[in-house]
Every structure is written in structure tokens, then in C-alpha cells.
Amino acid sequence: MSWLCTNCRWFIWPILCAGCIAGTVYLAGYVRPPWSSGAPGSYAQTSGAQSSASTEGEEPSQPLQPINVKVIHPTRGTIERVTVQVGSIQAYVTVKLHAKASGFLKTQNVDIGDKVKHGDILAVVDVPEIEKQVERNSAMVEQAKARVVQMKTKIAIAKSDLESAKAKEVESLANAKSATAWVTFRKSYYERMKKLLAETSIAEKVVDEAKEKYEASVESENAAQASIISAKALIVSMAAKIDGAIADVTVAESEVKVTEAELAKAKVQLGFATIPAPFDGVITDRSLYEGDYVRSPSEGGAGALPLLTIQRTDRMKVIVQIPDREVPYADPGDPAFVEIDALPGEKIPAKVSRISYSEDPHTRLMHVEIDVPNPKGAMRQGMYGRVTIILDKSSDQLSIPSGCLTGKAELGKGTVYVVRDGHAHRAAVRLGIDNGLRVEILQGLTAADDVIYQPSNALSEDAEVTTTPLEDAATKSAAADR
């Protein structure tokens, strides 16, 4: 029985709740409120009747008042085509310094962050074998130079011998003439003695002596002639020796040049062991420490790390990627303004320094570089900011503030409101350059039109308006563009 009572309570409570809700709905719909009149159940109808009665009893509404609008005249030559892109700051020059000579790092005079001047010695690699090669080549140069002196001495000796041979030739010629004279004398004497012998005036012995002396003089003449020939041959020989000595000097001088070239090469290789600063800058990276082995890039392999990285930071490059639609208008020399995110409040004037004249086929962007002075070193590689480049200026087309457009401009077409005879009218226009502040009007307006600036949502076609000209609006827009 207790179980039955408990279940009954569970059934009774939902029934009581449903009854309360139904009673409330009944009273809300059919019981007359104390502030109303009429029978219960007729509240809605009574209220509707009263509302109709009150509407019929009101006076007619007043006519709409004209809307006050600001108007502006289109102006010429006050728009610039600009592009605003993100720019990345890079050092003007970045150089990774390698040692072309392999060896152990002997000294390193700088570290990351050090500022250096052009020509400062940054590091030295220990290369004893190259140092010895320089010494050997220096000795070879001295040896070659001594050989040149030696060969020149031989030339002098050969020239002296040549002069001696020429003198001997002269002497031989003189002896030959003397011998010829003696031959003539001895011959005539011998002939005279033979005549005397025939006349039996002298002894035969005297004739024999004369004959002997004559024959001796002939031999002396032959010897003199032979001496002349020998002297001439000696002259030729001495001349040949001079030519040979001159050739030896040329060879020796060539050897000097060869050894000097080898010495210069060794000195250059030795110079590669000393790393100077190529320009004024700051050290931004270091790969090795004193005692590490330095591998020359000429050895190949992946182990040839740069000793140091130096950057020129007195001037920086701002790298900008120009989208395809702006590429035809970008040229070196275009004015630009650089605003760096890390240096707020500073607007740096500059000019486009270089363009790549080519788009990346993957991104359809063109690489543009802008040089910016950095005398205080506030700009650092890796910073970024906003770059505004003035690509083109319109000098003869009409333009209006972009706030005059209504709705969404698509495919170079837009809509504005113009005031004619005190009423607002929609006017379709063809648009040109839009720099976000002003838009170029190619067709649809004249310089005399009153264009409504920032039309409100309450404005409609043929709405009655009153106008207030914007004070010096064109001048202000032009100044804002600049």
C-alpha cells in the first residue's frame, strides 16, 4: 500500500502543474485588465479599435526637410598612384670572409659586434710552409739577378777580346805590308846578285845568301797574311761570343722575372693568410676560434666555413616586392617613404634605387631595392616596415576624394551623387587610379559638377538637398596625398 501511495504522488504533481499553466493562459487571454474597458475576451479587439481611432484623429504629418550635404568639385592633377608594401631591411653589403690559405687560426682580433675600419687586420692564419716558400723564392730572385750581372760581365769581356782581335788584325796588316816590302827588296837584291855572278864579279856564296834571304822574306809575308786571317777569324769569334753573352743576359733576366713572379705568387698566398676588413662595417658573425683549422675553399668540401661575416651598415637596403599590377609603373628614381616598425614616428624619404625588371614566376612579384642612409646605425638587418612608393602622378585627369563613391566599385565602374537643381542624382562614373585617398575619374563628371562628399544612407535619388562647399578641399586632398 505504501508503494502505491508513493507512485500516486509522482502522478499527481505533473497533473497539478499542467492545470496551473492552463489557468494562467486562460486568465491572460480573457480576463480584462483593470485599465481597459469592454467585456472579457475582447481585449485585443478593443486595443485595435482604439489605435485606429487615435490614428484617424491625428493631424497629417509635416513634409520632409531638405538634407544638408557637403559638396566638392572634381580637380585635376591632385592624385598619385602609390603602392604600399612591406619592406625588409638588409645591410647594404654583406661579405663572408674566407682565408684562401689553409692552416690553423693564429690570431683573431675581432668578435661579433665589433666595428672595424677599412684595412684593419681581422684575423691571421698560421702558414709556415708558405712563409718558407717566400724565403726560398726571394733567394732564387737574388741568384737570378747575380746571374744577370755575371752574363753582363761576360759581354764586357767579349767586347774587350773583340777590340783586342781588331787590334791584332791591324798589327797583322802592318806586318804583312812590312813583309811584302822585304820580299820586294830581297827579290831585287837576289836578282842583282845573280847578274853579278854571271859577270863573275862575285862569289857564288853571296848569291846563295841573297837567295836564302829572299825566300825567308817570302815566308815572312805568308806568315803575315796568315796572321791577318787569324785576326779576322778572332774578330768573328769575339763578336759571336758577345752575341752569346747578350743572349745569356736575356735568359738570366727572364729567369729573374720568373723567380720574381714565383716570389710574388708566394707573397700573395701568404697575404691570403691575413684577413683585412674590406670596408668600414660591423662584424655580425664568427665561425671559428683561435687554434681551429681553417680550410681553404679551394680544397673543396663542405668544411670551408667563413671566418667572419662583415656588413656595411652606414647605408641599408630596403627590399620590397611589387605586385604584378604595379610593375609597369615602377622605375628607378621613383619617390618613396620608409616607415620602420621598430622606429615609430620616423618617416624616411628615399628613392627607388634598383628594380629587377623581372617578376618571380612563382609569386608574380618584382624585386625592388631602396637605399636608405643609416648614419646612427639605428636600422638593423632583419627589421621590417611599411614602404610607400609613388609610382605615377596624374596631371590632367579629374579626381575626387574616395569618400564620394557610393556602394562597391567594380571593374573600373562606380557611382557618385551629384547635386543638380537642388536635388541629388546618381551619376555613373568610370574610375582610374585609386590610391585610397583620391580616385581618378576618367568619364562621367566635369570640373563644374557638385559631387556629394560622404553621402549618408538617408540620401536617395532625387532627394532635396542643401549644399555646403568643402573649404579648399582639393588643396587639402593634395596635401594629404603628399
C-alpha positions in Angstrom: 0.0 0.0 0.0 2.9 2.4 0.8 4.3 1.7 -2.6 1.0 2.6 -4.2 0.8 6.0 -2.4 4.3 6.9 -3.4 3.5 6.3 -7.1 0.3 8.3 -6.8 2.3 11.3 -5.6 4.5 11.1 -8.7 1.4 11.1 -11.0 -0.4 13.9 -9.1 2.4 16.5 -9.3 2.5 16.7 -13.1 -1.3 17.0 -13.3 -1.3 19.9 -10.9 1.5 21.8 -12.8 -0.4 21.4 -16.1 -3.5 22.7 -14.5 -1.8 25.9 -13.2 -0.3 26.7 -16.6 -3.6 26.3 -18.3 -5.3 28.6 -15.8 -2.7 31.2 -16.3 -3.2 31.2 -20.1 -6.9 31.4 -19.7 -6.8 34.4 -17.4 -4.2 36.2 -19.6 -6.4 35.9 -22.7 -9.9 36.5 -21.4 -9.7 38.4 -18.1 -10.0 42.2 -18.7 -7.2 44.3 -17.3 -8.2 47.0 -14.9 -7.1 49.8 -17.2 -9.2 48.5 -20.2 -12.9 48.7 -21.0 -15.1 46.1 -22.5 -16.0 42.5 -21.9 -13.6 39.8 -21.0 -12.2 38.1 -24.1 -12.3 41.3 -26.2 -9.0 42.9 -25.1 -7.2 42.6 -28.5 -10.1 43.9 -30.5 -10.6 46.8 -28.1 -7.0 47.9 -28.3 -7.0 47.7 -32.1 -10.1 49.8 -32.3 -8.7 52.4 -30.0 -5.5 52.6 -32.1 -7.4 53.1 -35.3 -9.5 55.7 -33.7 -6.4 57.6 -32.4 -4.8 57.4 -35.9 -7.8 58.8 -37.6 -8.0 61.6 -35.1 -4.3 62.8 -35.6 -3.3 65.7 -37.9 -1.4 65.0 -41.2 2.5 64.6 -40.9 4.8 67.5 -41.9 6.7 67.4 -45.3 10.4 66.1 -45.1 13.1 68.7 -44.6 16.0 69.0 -47.2 19.1 67.1 -46.4 22.3 69.2 -45.9 25.2 67.7 -47.8 28.9 68.7 -48.3 29.9 69.0 -52.0 33.2 69.2 -53.8 34.3 70.0 -57.3 36.5 67.4 -59.2 40.0 68.8 -59.6 42.9 68.0 -61.9 46.4 66.8 -61.1 45.9 66.1 -57.4 46.3 62.3 -57.4 49.3 60.0 -57.3 49.4 56.3 -58.0 51.1 54.7 -54.9 51.8 51.3 -53.7 52.2 50.4 -50.0 54.1 47.2 -49.4 56.0 45.6 -46.5 59.8 46.2 -46.8 62.6 44.1 -45.3 65.8 45.9 -44.1 69.1 44.4 -45.2 72.7 45.6 -44.9 74.0 47.5 -47.9 76.8 45.0 -48.3 77.3 41.6 -46.6 80.6 39.8 -47.1 81.6 36.4 -45.8 85.4 36.4 -45.2 87.3 33.3 -46.1 91.0 32.5 -45.9 92.3 31.2 -49.2 95.3 29.7 -47.4 94.6 26.7 -45.2 96.2 26.4 -41.8 95.5 26.9 -38.1 93.9 30.2 -37.0 96.8 32.1 -35.3 95.1 35.3 -34.2 91.6 36.8 -34.4 91.4 40.4 -33.4 87.7 41.0 -33.5 84.4 39.4 -32.4 80.7 39.8 -33.1 79.5 43.4 -32.8 82.9 45.0 -33.3 83.0 48.0 -35.6 86.0 48.0 -37.9 87.6 50.3 -40.4 88.8 49.5 -43.9 92.1 47.8 -43.9 92.0 46.7 -40.2 93.6 43.2 -39.7 90.8 41.0 -38.5 92.5 37.5 -38.4 95.8 35.8 -39.3 96.2 32.1 -40.3 99.4 30.3 -39.5 101.0 29.1 -42.8 104.8 28.3 -42.1 105.2 26.4 -45.3 104.2 29.4 -47.4 106.5 31.6 -45.4 109.4 29.3 -46.2 108.4 29.3 -49.8 108.6 33.1 -49.8 112.1 32.9 -48.4 113.2 30.4 -51.0 111.8 32.4 -53.8 113.5 35.5 -52.5 116.8 33.7 -52.6 116.1 32.5 -56.1 115.5 36.0 -57.2 118.8 37.2 -55.8 120.5 34.3 -57.5 118.9 35.1 -60.9 119.9 38.8 -60.5 123.5 37.7 -59.8 123.5 35.6 -62.9 122.4 38.6 -64.9 125.4 40.6 -63.6 127.6 37.6 -64.4 126.3 37.5 -68.0 126.7 41.2 -68.5 130.4 40.8 -67.3 130.9 38.2 -70.0 129.6 40.6 -72.5 132.1 43.2 -71.4 135.0 40.6 -71.6 133.9 39.5 -75.0 133.8 43.1 -76.2 137.3 43.6 -74.9 138.5 40.5 -76.6 136.9 41.8 -79.8 138.8 45.0 -79.6 142.0 43.1 -79.0 141.3 40.9 -82.0 140.7 44.0 -84.1 144.0 45.5 -82.9 145.8 42.3 -83.7 144.2 42.4 -87.2 145.7 45.9 -87.6 149.1 44.7 -86.4 148.9 41.7 -88.8 148.1 44.0 -91.7 151.1 46.2 -90.8 153.3 43.2 -90.6 152.0 41.9 -93.9 152.9 45.2 -95.5 156.4 45.1 -94.0 156.9 41.6 -95.1 155.8 42.4 -98.6 158.3 45.3 -98.7 161.0 43.0 -97.6 160.1 40.4 -100.2 160.4 43.1 -102.9 163.7 44.2 -101.6 165.1 40.7 -101.2 163.9 39.8 -104.6 165.6 42.7 -106.3 168.7 42.1 -104.3 168.7 38.5 -105.2 168.3 39.3 -109.0 171.2 41.8 -108.8 173.4 39.2 -107.1 172.6 36.7 -109.9 173.7 39.2 -112.5 176.9 39.9 -110.7 177.5 36.2 -110.5 177.0 35.8 -114.2 179.6 38.5 -114.8 181.9 36.6 -112.4 182.2 39.6 -110.3 181.2 38.0 -107.0 181.4 34.6 -105.4 178.6 32.1 -105.7 178.2 32.1 -102.0 177.0 35.6 -101.9 174.2 34.7 -104.4 173.1 31.8 -102.2 172.9 34.1 -99.2 170.8 36.5 -101.2 168.5 33.7 -102.4 168.0 32.5 -98.8 167.1 35.9 -97.5 164.7 36.4 -100.3 162.9 33.1 -99.6 162.8 33.9 -95.9 161.1 37.2 -96.6 158.5 35.4 -98.8 157.7 33.1 -95.8 157.5 36.1 -93.5 155.0 37.6 -95.9 152.9 34.4 -95.9 153.0 34.3 -92.1 151.8 37.9 -92.0 148.9 37.1 -94.3 148.0 34.1 -92.2 148.1 36.3 -89.1 145.6 38.7 -90.8 143.3 35.8 -91.5 143.6 34.6 -87.9 142.9 38.1 -86.6 139.8 38.3 -88.7 138.6 34.9 -87.5 139.2 36.0 -83.9 137.1 39.1 -84.5 134.3 37.0 -85.8 134.7 34.7 -82.8 134.6 37.5 -80.3 131.5 39.0 -82.0 129.8 35.6 -81.7 130.8 35.5 -78.0 129.3 38.9 -77.5 126.0 37.8 -79.1 126.1 34.7 -76.9 126.7 36.7 -73.8 123.8 39.1 -74.7 121.6 36.1 -75.2 122.7 34.7 -71.8 121.8 38.1 -70.2 118.4 37.9 -71.8 117.9 34.4 -70.4 119.1 35.5 -67.0 116.8 38.5 -67.0 113.9 36.1 -67.9 114.9 33.9 -65.0 114.8 37.0 -62.8 111.2 37.7 -64.0 110.2 34.1 -63.4 111.6 33.9 -59.9 110.1 37.3 -59.1 106.7 36.1 -60.3 107.1 33.0 -58.1 108.0 35.2 -55.2 105.0 37.4 -55.9 102.8 34.4 -56.0 104.1 33.1 -52.7 103.6 36.5 -51.2 100.1 36.6 -52.4 99.4 33.2 -50.9 101.0 34.4 -47.7 98.8 37.5 -47.9 95.7 35.3 -48.1 96.6 34.2 -44.6 95.9 37.7 -43.3 92.2 38.8 -43.4 91.8 42.6 -43.6 88.5 44.5 -43.4 87.3 45.2 -47.0 85.3 48.3 -45.9 84.1 50.1 -42.8 81.5 48.0 -41.1 80.5 45.7 -38.2 81.2 42.1 -37.6 77.9 40.2 -37.5 79.0 36.5 -37.4 82.0 34.4 -36.3 82.5 30.7 -37.2 86.0 29.8 -35.8 88.2 30.5 -32.8 92.0 30.7 -32.4 93.5 27.3 -32.9 90.8 26.0 -35.1 91.8 24.6 -38.5 90.9 26.9 -41.4 90.1 25.1 -44.6 90.5 27.0 -47.8 87.5 26.9 -50.2 90.0 25.8 -52.9 90.3 22.5 -51.1 86.7 21.8 -51.8 84.2 20.0 -49.5 81.6 21.4 -47.1 84.1 22.2 -44.3 85.2 25.6 -45.7 83.4 27.9 -43.3 83.8 31.6 -43.4 86.0 33.0 -40.6 83.8 36.1 -40.1 80.9 38.0 -41.7 81.1 41.7 -42.1 78.3 44.1 -43.0 78.3 47.6 -44.2 75.6 49.4 -42.2 76.2 53.1 -42.9 73.7 52.6 -45.7 70.9 50.0 -45.7 68.8 48.4 -48.4 65.0 48.1 -48.1 63.8 45.1 -50.1 60.3 45.4 -51.5 58.2 43.0 -53.6 56.0 44.9 -56.0 52.8 43.1 -57.2 52.1 42.5 -60.8 49.5 45.3 -61.3 52.1 47.9 -60.1 55.1 46.6 -62.0 54.6 48.7 -65.2 54.7 51.9 -63.2 57.8 51.2 -61.1 61.0 52.8 -62.2 64.4 53.7 -60.6 64.2 57.2 -59.1 60.5 56.9 -58.0 60.0 58.8 -54.7 59.4 56.6 -51.7 58.8 56.8 -47.9 60.0 54.2 -45.5 58.4 53.7 -42.1 60.1 51.1 -39.9 58.0 49.3 -37.4 60.8 49.3 -34.8 61.3 53.1 -35.2 57.8 54.5 -34.8 57.2 58.1 -35.8 60.0 58.3 -38.3 59.1 58.7 -42.0 62.3 58.4 -44.1 62.2 59.9 -47.6 64.1 57.9 -50.2 64.0 56.9 -53.9 63.8 53.6 -55.7 67.5 52.6 -56.3 67.2 49.4 -58.3 64.5 47.2 -59.8 65.0 43.7 -61.2 62.9 44.3 -64.4 61.6 40.7 -63.9 58.9 39.1 -61.9 59.2 35.9 -59.9 57.3 33.3 -61.9 56.0 31.7 -58.7 54.9 34.8 -56.7 54.3 37.3 -59.6 56.3 39.9 -57.6 59.1 42.1 -58.8 62.2 42.7 -56.6 62.8 46.4 -55.8 65.6 47.9 -53.7 65.6 51.3 -51.9 68.9 52.6 -50.4 68.4 54.4 -47.1 71.1 56.2 -45.2 71.8 54.9 -41.7 74.3 57.3 -40.1 73.3 56.5 -36.5 73.1 52.7 -37.0 69.5 52.6 -35.7 68.4 50.3 -38.6 69.5 46.7 -38.3 69.3 43.9 -40.8 66.1 41.9 -40.5 63.9 44.8 -39.4 60.8 45.4 -41.4 58.3 48.2 -42.1 56.0 49.9 -44.5 57.2 51.3 -47.7 55.1 53.8 -49.8 56.3 54.2 -53.4 54.8 57.0 -55.5 54.7 55.2 -58.9 52.9 57.8 -61.1 51.3 61.2 -61.0 48.2 62.2 -62.9 48.5 65.8 -64.2 45.4 66.2 -66.4 42.7 63.8 -65.2 39.9 64.8 -62.9 39.9 63.2 -59.4 37.7 63.3 -56.3 38.1 62.0 -52.8 37.5 58.3 -52.5 34.8 59.1 -49.9 32.5 60.4 -52.6 31.9 56.9 -54.0 28.8 55.0 -53.0 28.4 51.3 -52.9 31.1 49.0 -54.2 33.2 49.9 -57.2 33.9 47.0 -59.6 35.6 46.6 -62.9 36.6 50.3 -63.0 33.0 51.5 -62.6 31.4 53.3 -59.7 28.6 55.6 -58.6 28.5 59.1 -57.0 25.8 61.6 -56.1 25.8 65.0 -57.8 23.6 68.0 -57.0 21.5 69.4 -59.8 18.7 71.9 -59.3 18.8 71.3 -55.5 18.3 67.6 -55.8 20.6 64.6 -55.5 21.1 62.4 -58.5 23.1 59.3 -59.0 25.8 59.5 -61.6 27.7 56.5 -63.1 31.5 57.2 -63.4 34.4 55.3 -64.9 37.3 55.1 -62.5 41.1 55.1 -63.0 43.9 55.3 -60.4 42.7 54.8 -56.8 45.3 55.5 -54.1 43.0 55.0 -51.2 42.6 58.8 -50.7 41.5 60.0 -54.1 40.2 58.3 -57.2 40.8 59.3 -60.8 37.6 60.0 -62.8 38.0 59.0 -66.5 34.4 59.6 -67.5 31.1 60.7 -66.0 31.9 64.1 -64.3 33.1 67.6 -65.2 35.1 70.1 -63.2 31.9 72.1 -62.6 29.8 69.2 -61.0 28.9 69.4 -57.4 29.8 66.0 -56.0 28.4 65.0 -52.7 31.2 64.1 -50.2 30.5 61.1 -47.9 26.8 60.6 -48.8 24.7 59.3 -45.9 22.4 56.2 -46.1 19.4 58.6 -45.9 20.2 60.0 -49.3 18.3 58.7 -52.2 17.6 59.5 -55.9 16.0 63.0 -56.4 16.2 63.8 -52.7 16.0 67.5 -52.0 19.3 68.8 -50.6 21.1 71.9 -49.4 24.8 72.2 -50.1 27.8 73.3 -48.1 31.0 73.5 -50.1 34.1 71.9 -48.6 36.6 74.6 -47.8 39.7 74.3 -50.1 39.0 70.6 -50.4 41.3 70.0 -53.4 44.2 71.6 -51.7 43.7 69.6 -48.6 43.5 66.4 -50.5 46.6 67.2 -52.5 48.5 68.0 -49.3 47.2 64.8 -47.7 48.4 62.8 -50.7 51.9 64.3 -50.5 
